[in-house]
Amino acid sequence: MLLALGAALAYGASDFIGGRASTRVHYSVVAAVGAGVALVIAVVAAPLVGGVVTPGPLAWGVLAGLGSGLGTLFLYRGLARARVAVVAPTSGVLAAAMPAGLALLLGERPAPITVAGLVLALPAVWFISGGAGGGADDARPSGLLDGILAGLGFGLLFLALDQAGDSAGLWPLAAGQATAFVLLVPVARKLSRPASQPAVAAGTEASDHAADATNAGIDGAARSAARPRPWLPMALATGVLGSVAILLFYASTTIGLLTVAAVLTSLYPAGTILLARIVLDERITRRQGIGLALAGCAVVLITLG
């Protein structure tokens, strides 16, 4: 249980920092850089842990990477352009319900008191994130589709990592991070590419304009290169924290039930809310307070179970 809660805190911190970084650079770039950092960490850690590498766990790892890459991309897109109070709870509830529901269908039977805790945890995710949120004058899209797609991606990640087992050590994680990186890099290159400028008409005047534009472009590029890029440290931090979260979740599924690990890990919006309170001095709303109280009760019940 502590491992899953640690994963929730790490995911919450990663999302908080990733959301801040996405206000300074395209969200797909943040996701791709984070995936690259996570890949390096996984490749370094996997040989140290060891394990028997077989096709089955690696295939599950690749599937987990697809879920992780798509989930992160749609989550960051939703956080960047839509209502956080819709995107976050939708993704969290689906990420919890999808693997937990399937695990129950496959035969997992938590104790009754644990089931009560799991039932409390699902609405807690919604309330912690602010519920449906968004005023009537909010012109932004709701982000419901982004939340659904992100939740399905993270649900696939949780399911696939559980199925990978622990016989192959961390190699399924390495395969997953490689898959996410390969998926996100071309997406980031395409989505973050600036729009091409219209061609200038032929002739002497056009040549002069082209020369001026070239010189201006060189000067602009030099000034841009000289500017600090405050988003990069944050993007790197999302990769480190995301790696910690996945490692903790992976460990929690090897020693406990998937239903418990998935639901507790999906409480990650609590970490985001608490960081926003501490770092940005954002007020915790009554609805979020209810969610935090429900989450606390859920953790106690699951612990007693």
C-alpha positions as CSV (number, residue, x, y, z in Angstrom):
1,M,0.0,0.0,0.0
2,L,2.8,2.4,0.9
3,L,4.4,1.7,-2.5
4,A,1.2,2.6,-4.3
5,L,0.8,5.8,-2.3
6,G,4.4,6.7,-3.0
7,A,3.6,6.2,-6.7
8,A,0.5,8.5,-6.4
9,L,2.7,11.3,-4.8
10,A,5.3,10.9,-7.5
11,Y,2.8,11.0,-10.3
12,G,1.1,14.0,-8.6
13,A,4.4,15.9,-8.4
14,S,5.2,15.0,-12.0
15,D,1.9,16.2,-13.3
16,F,2.2,19.5,-11.3
17,I,5.7,20.2,-12.7
18,G,4.7,19.0,-16.2
19,G,1.7,21.3,-16.2
20,R,3.9,24.2,-15.3
21,A,6.4,23.4,-18.0
22,S,3.6,23.1,-20.6
23,T,2.8,26.7,-20.1
24,R,6.3,27.6,-21.4
25,V,6.8,25.1,-24.2
26,H,4.5,22.8,-26.2
27,Y,3.1,20.0,-24.1
28,S,4.3,17.3,-26.5
29,V,7.9,18.5,-26.0
30,V,7.6,18.1,-22.2
31,A,6.2,14.6,-22.7
32,A,9.0,13.6,-25.0
33,V,11.8,15.0,-22.8
34,G,10.3,13.2,-19.8
35,A,10.1,10.0,-21.7
36,G,13.7,10.3,-22.7
37,V,14.8,10.8,-19.1
38,A,12.7,7.8,-18.0
39,L,14.3,5.6,-20.8
40,V,17.8,6.4,-19.6
41,I,16.9,5.6,-16.0
42,A,15.2,2.3,-16.9
43,V,18.1,1.2,-19.2
44,V,20.7,2.0,-16.4
45,A,18.6,0.3,-13.7
46,A,17.5,-2.8,-15.5
47,P,20.9,-4.6,-15.7
48,L,21.5,-3.8,-12.0
49,V,18.3,-5.6,-11.0
50,G,18.8,-8.5,-13.4
51,G,16.0,-10.9,-14.3
52,V,15.3,-13.5,-17.1
53,V,14.4,-11.7,-20.3
54,T,11.7,-13.5,-22.2
55,P,9.4,-12.3,-25.0
56,G,6.2,-12.4,-23.0
57,P,7.2,-9.8,-20.3
58,L,8.8,-7.6,-22.9
59,A,5.7,-7.6,-25.0
60,W,3.7,-6.6,-22.0
61,G,6.3,-3.9,-21.4
62,V,5.8,-2.6,-24.9
63,L,2.1,-2.5,-24.4
64,A,2.6,-0.6,-21.1
65,G,4.8,1.9,-23.0
66,L,2.0,2.6,-25.5
67,G,-0.4,3.2,-22.7
68,S,2.1,5.5,-20.9
69,G,3.0,7.5,-23.9
70,L,-0.6,8.0,-25.1
71,G,-1.8,8.7,-21.5
72,T,0.9,11.3,-20.9
73,L,0.3,13.0,-24.2
74,F,-3.4,13.3,-23.8
75,L,-3.1,14.3,-20.2
76,Y,-0.7,17.1,-20.9
77,R,-2.8,18.2,-23.9
78,G,-5.8,18.4,-21.7
79,L,-4.0,20.3,-18.9
80,A,-2.5,22.8,-21.5
81,R,-5.7,23.7,-23.4
82,A,-8.8,22.5,-21.5
83,R,-10.3,22.5,-18.0
84,V,-8.0,20.8,-15.5
85,A,-11.0,20.1,-13.2
86,V,-12.5,17.9,-15.9
87,V,-9.3,16.3,-17.4
88,A,-7.7,15.2,-14.2
89,P,-10.6,13.5,-12.4
90,T,-11.8,11.8,-15.6
91,S,-8.3,10.3,-16.2
92,G,-7.8,9.4,-12.6
93,V,-11.2,7.6,-12.3
94,L,-10.7,5.6,-15.5
95,A,-7.1,4.8,-14.7
96,A,-8.3,3.3,-11.4
97,A,-11.5,1.7,-12.6
98,M,-10.2,0.0,-15.8
99,P,-7.5,-2.3,-14.2
100,A,-9.4,-2.7,-10.9
101,G,-12.6,-3.8,-12.6
102,L,-10.7,-6.3,-14.9
103,A,-8.8,-7.6,-11.9
104,L,-12.0,-8.3,-10.1
105,L,-13.4,-10.1,-13.2
106,L,-10.2,-12.2,-13.3
107,G,-10.7,-13.4,-9.8
108,E,-9.0,-11.0,-7.4
109,R,-11.0,-10.9,-4.1
110,P,-10.0,-8.2,-1.7
111,A,-11.3,-8.3,1.9
112,P,-14.8,-6.6,2.4
113,I,-13.2,-3.7,4.3
114,T,-10.7,-3.2,1.5
115,V,-13.5,-3.2,-1.0
116,A,-15.2,-0.4,1.0
117,G,-12.0,1.6,0.9
118,L,-11.7,1.1,-2.9
119,V,-15.3,2.3,-3.3
120,L,-14.5,5.4,-1.3
121,A,-11.3,6.0,-3.3
122,L,-13.0,6.4,-6.7
123,P,-15.2,9.4,-5.8
124,A,-12.3,10.8,-3.8
125,V,-10.3,11.0,-7.1
126,W,-13.1,13.1,-8.6
127,F,-13.6,15.4,-5.6
128,I,-9.9,16.0,-5.1
129,S,-9.6,17.1,-8.7
130,G,-12.4,19.6,-8.3
131,G,-15.3,17.6,-9.7
132,A,-16.8,18.6,-13.0
133,G,-15.5,22.2,-12.5
134,G,-15.4,25.1,-14.9
135,G,-17.7,28.1,-14.8
136,A,-20.3,28.9,-17.3
137,D,-18.1,31.7,-18.7
138,D,-15.1,29.4,-19.2
139,A,-14.6,29.4,-22.9
140,R,-12.0,26.6,-22.9
141,P,-13.1,23.1,-24.1
142,S,-14.0,20.8,-21.3
143,G,-11.3,18.3,-22.1
144,L,-13.5,15.3,-21.4
145,L,-12.2,13.4,-24.4
146,D,-8.6,14.1,-23.4
147,G,-9.4,12.9,-19.9
148,I,-11.0,9.7,-21.2
149,L,-8.1,8.9,-23.6
150,A,-5.5,9.7,-20.9
151,G,-7.3,7.4,-18.4
152,L,-7.5,4.6,-20.9
153,G,-3.8,5.0,-21.6
154,F,-2.8,4.9,-17.9
155,G,-5.2,2.0,-17.3
156,L,-3.5,0.1,-20.0
157,L,-0.1,0.9,-18.4
158,F,-1.3,-0.4,-15.1
159,L,-2.8,-3.6,-16.5
160,A,0.2,-4.4,-18.7
161,L,2.8,-3.8,-16.0
162,D,0.9,-6.1,-13.7
163,Q,0.8,-8.8,-16.4
164,A,4.5,-8.5,-17.1
165,G,5.3,-9.9,-13.6
166,D,8.6,-9.7,-11.9
167,S,10.6,-12.6,-13.5
168,A,12.2,-10.2,-16.1
169,G,13.2,-7.6,-13.5
170,L,13.0,-4.1,-14.9
171,W,13.4,-5.0,-18.5
172,P,9.7,-4.7,-19.2
173,L,9.9,-1.2,-17.9
174,A,12.9,-0.4,-20.1
175,A,10.9,-1.8,-23.1
176,G,8.0,0.3,-22.2
177,Q,10.0,3.5,-21.8
178,A,11.7,2.9,-25.1
179,T,8.3,2.5,-26.7
180,A,6.9,5.7,-25.2
181,F,10.0,7.6,-26.3
182,V,9.8,6.3,-29.9
183,L,6.1,7.2,-29.9
184,L,6.4,10.7,-28.5
185,V,9.5,12.1,-30.2
186,P,8.0,12.2,-33.8
187,V,4.8,13.5,-32.3
188,A,6.6,16.3,-30.5
189,R,8.6,17.2,-33.7
190,K,5.4,17.5,-35.7
191,L,3.2,19.3,-33.2
192,S,5.8,21.8,-32.0
193,R,7.1,22.7,-35.4
194,P,6.4,26.4,-36.2
195,A,4.2,27.2,-39.2
196,S,6.1,27.7,-42.4
197,Q,6.2,31.3,-43.7
198,P,4.7,32.0,-47.2
199,A,7.2,32.2,-50.0
200,V,8.3,35.6,-51.2
201,A,7.7,36.6,-54.8
202,A,10.6,36.3,-57.2
203,G,12.7,39.3,-58.2
204,T,15.3,41.7,-56.8
205,E,12.9,43.0,-54.1
206,A,12.1,39.5,-53.1
207,S,15.8,38.7,-52.8
208,D,16.4,41.7,-50.7
209,H,13.5,40.7,-48.4
210,A,14.9,37.2,-48.3
211,A,18.3,38.4,-47.3
212,D,16.9,40.7,-44.6
213,A,14.7,37.8,-43.3
214,T,17.7,35.5,-43.3
215,N,19.8,38.0,-41.3
216,A,17.0,38.6,-39.0
217,G,16.5,34.8,-38.6
218,I,20.1,34.3,-37.7
219,D,20.0,37.2,-35.2
220,G,16.8,35.8,-33.8
221,A,18.2,32.3,-33.5
222,A,21.3,33.6,-31.7
223,R,19.1,35.5,-29.3
224,S,16.9,32.5,-28.8
225,A,19.9,30.3,-28.1
226,A,21.2,32.8,-25.6
227,R,18.0,32.9,-23.7
228,P,17.6,30.5,-20.7
229,R,15.2,27.7,-21.2
230,P,13.5,27.4,-17.8
231,W,11.1,24.7,-19.0
232,L,13.9,22.1,-19.5
233,P,14.8,21.4,-15.9
234,M,11.1,21.0,-15.2
235,A,10.7,18.6,-18.2
236,L,13.7,16.6,-16.9
237,A,12.1,16.4,-13.5
238,T,8.9,15.0,-14.9
239,G,10.9,12.1,-16.3
240,V,12.6,11.4,-13.0
241,L,9.4,11.6,-11.0
242,G,7.5,9.5,-13.6
243,S,10.2,6.8,-13.4
244,V,9.9,6.7,-9.6
245,A,6.1,6.5,-9.9
246,I,6.2,3.6,-12.4
247,L,8.9,1.7,-10.3
248,L,6.8,2.1,-7.2
249,F,3.6,1.0,-8.9
250,Y,5.4,-2.0,-10.5
251,A,6.8,-3.0,-7.1
252,S,3.4,-2.7,-5.5
253,T,1.7,-5.0,-8.0
254,T,4.3,-7.7,-7.5
255,I,3.6,-7.9,-3.7
256,G,0.0,-6.9,-3.6
257,L,-3.3,-6.9,-5.5
258,L,-3.7,-4.9,-8.7
259,T,-7.1,-3.6,-7.5
260,V,-5.5,-1.9,-4.5
261,A,-2.4,-0.7,-6.3
262,A,-4.3,0.8,-9.3
263,V,-6.9,2.7,-7.1
264,L,-4.3,4.1,-4.7
265,T,-1.9,5.2,-7.4
266,S,-4.8,6.9,-9.1
267,L,-5.1,9.2,-6.1
268,Y,-2.3,11.2,-7.7
269,P,-4.3,14.4,-8.1
270,A,-4.0,14.8,-4.3
271,G,-0.3,15.3,-4.7
272,T,-0.9,17.9,-7.4
273,I,-3.4,19.7,-5.2
274,L,-1.1,19.7,-2.2
275,L,1.9,21.0,-4.2
276,A,-0.2,23.8,-5.7
277,R,-1.2,24.7,-2.1
278,I,2.4,24.7,-0.9
279,V,4.2,26.2,-3.9
280,L,1.6,28.4,-5.5
281,D,-0.5,29.1,-2.3
282,E,-3.6,28.0,-4.1
283,R,-6.7,27.6,-1.9
284,I,-8.1,24.1,-1.4
285,T,-11.8,24.3,-2.2
286,R,-14.5,22.7,-0.1
287,R,-15.0,20.0,-2.8
288,Q,-11.3,19.2,-2.8
289,G,-11.3,19.1,1.0
290,I,-14.1,16.5,0.9
291,G,-12.1,14.5,-1.6
292,L,-9.0,14.6,0.6
293,A,-11.1,13.4,3.6
294,L,-12.6,10.6,1.5
295,A,-9.1,9.6,0.4
296,G,-7.9,9.5,4.0
297,C,-10.8,7.3,5.0
298,A,-10.1,5.0,2.0
299,V,-6.5,4.6,2.9
300,V,-7.4,3.7,6.5
301,L,-9.9,1.1,5.3
302,I,-7.5,-0.4,2.8
303,T,-4.8,-0.5,5.5
304,L,-7.1,-2.3,7.9
305,G,-8.0,-4.8,5.2
